[in-house]
Structure formats: C-alpha cells, structure tokens
Amino acid sequence: MKIRDMIDFNDLPLAEWDRLFFMAMDIMKNSEKYIDACKGKILATLFLEPSTRTMFSFQSAMLRLGGKVIGFSEPGNSSISKGEDLQDTIKTLSCYTDLLVIRHPLEGAAKAASMFADVPVINAGDGGHLHPTQTLTDLTTIAVEKGRLDNLTIGMCGDLKNGRTVHSLIKAMAKFPDNRFILISPPNLMVPDYLTKMLKRKGITYVETNDLEGNIGKLDIFYMTRIQRERFASVREYEQSKGVYILDPEKMRLAREDMLVLHPLPRVDEITHEVDNDPRAKYFKQAQFGLYIRMALILRMLSGPFDAEEDREFASTKLSCSNPKCITNHEHYLPQRFKGIKTDPSLLYCIYCEKQYPKSEGE
Ligand code: NCD
C-alpha cells in the first residue's frame, strides 16, 4: 500500500526513514545542489496553534528549496473565524498549494484533513496526540550525535500525558531494536495507556517513575519536555504540576558523560540556561537539524507517495469515539472509523486519535 501523507511517522517503513535521513545529510553538506529543487511549488502552512520552530523551519525549508510559502499562524485571519469547517478549509487550500502542513488543537485533525485534501498533508501536531516531523528532527539528532538509533536507554521527562512529541518519539524508538524507556513524570502526567500497551505487546522494557535524580545516571538520551499548560482543564490543575522537574548543572553531574539532552522546545523553566553551555545539551542543534530533515521530507513528499508500513483493515463497529479531544467530536460530519490491532485482536482503535476500545464494546 502507498501513502501520500505524513500523519504518523510509524506509517512509514524504516527504509523510508533511512532515505530521508541520508537525503537530509546530503542537503546539509551540499545545500547549493538543492536551491531550485522545488521551484514552482507552493507549501501552505495552516497553523491553528502557536509555533516557532515547526512553522518557521517548514517555511525556511521550502524557501531554501526554491519553492514558495503561503499560510497563516492565526485562525482569526482566516474564514475559520467565520465558522468554516475543517473540510471546507482543506478543500479550498488544496486548490492553491502543492503540499499542506497543518497544526491543530484537536487529536486526529491532520488525519481528518488528509481525507479531504487533494494534496499531501503533513501533521505538524494534532492536539496532544502526535508530532511526526518533530520525531524526524529527534531521530536525526540522535542518529548524528549518537551514531545509532538502537540499543539506547531513553529517558523522557515532564508532561508525558499531553506531550505529543513524546508520544511520537516513543512509537518511533520502539521500532528500533533493543531500546529501553524510563518514563519520568508526576503520576497525573504519565504516558497514555495505548502507548504502554504497545510497549508491552512488543516486549519492550520500560519503567514509569517520578524519580529523576535516581534515574538520570542510567540514560543515553534524556528527552525533557515542558508541562503543556494549554492542555489542562484548569489553571489550578496546571499550577499543581508546573516546575516539578528542573534540569540544572547539579543534576547534570549525576548523568553520564555521553548522555545527550534533547528538548523539542519551547522550554519554560524545566532546563536552566546554565545547562545550555554543557556539551551534552543538544536542543538548539536539534532545532537546526529540523530544517534539513524537513527539507528532505518536502522533497520526498513532492516526488510521490511512500510505501506504507501496513494496511490494517477497517473494522465495522457501532462504536463512537468518546475522547472529547478527538476531532470527530467537533467536526460531526466525519465518519467514525476504527481499526483492528494485528497483535491484539481484542482491541480496536480510533483512526483519528488512537483511543482504544475493547472490540466487544462495538459489537
Ligand atoms: C512542541 C509542540 O508543539 O508539540 N514543540 C515543537 O513543535 N518543537 C513541544 C511543545 O509545545 O512543548
């Protein structure tokens, strides 16, 4: 099966990742070769949530490839503020662009957009769900700085419940052999169930803990994240969780000499500025790698569809997704769709937000 869109990094076989990575490395070394590679092409950035790195790196990537960019970063400037639904916005933008990058506050929105677009769609973050191009950035950083993507102990820390970059990266790193996870968060911000179930199904070692000091010394990669204020139901709930983990030089002394510190950014207070000068801090390099790998992704997507990892059958079911943050509960014309999990036939999952249900519930 072929796919045209980048909604979830895990739709791609690893051979496609290898191709993207080597292309990004070539772009980095021989950028002059690529200055006209996208001449005559237009990329649209449809950002309904704030962004610095993702939006500007996509725009910069397209401009550096000789293409042009249109878009908005503020829904107030578009017909969405007049009540236009996602379907119509996407159908319209498809007439004006060759490639569409979307960031949206609801889970599954990029998937929904891809169902109505005539051009390839890239998910630049769908609510607290996934952020596959940040994962491309993270993998590039680890591959360059560590020289491998397997046999690593990866610590993830902060808001593991709402952090979409965390979800995408866990899914991706679980595809490479012998990786282990130490998931460090307060009890109310642990990773969603569907991810720990996936790790269990694959027999991957993981620990869930709230202890940073006791675990930082075991890590090859330390992936820090901010507490995602905008995803909390109330300010009070956010206030209770903010500032729980702060990486500072004292904690860095407990870490290995060759541990890498990654962060998708923006940071709030979870890494002190003193850590920036530590050679193990790679987060600004990471932001820079994001440019090259997005250049590779744009080029690749404009050249035709990817081979898809697997094609799971749609399940016919009476289920309706109950996740209030799922796009289907806001854009009501969207068809409810669920897929089966090959390795666990007792489960179905929503194709938009991945919330899982026992198969028996839909019968
Ligand atoms: C992240 C995002 O938007 O999910 N940032 C990014 O894209 N580099 C992380 C965050 O907002 O905390």
Residues whose N, C-alpha, C, O or C-beta is under 5 A from the ligand:
A	BS01	NCD	R53 T54 G125 H131 R164 T165 R226 P264 L265 P266
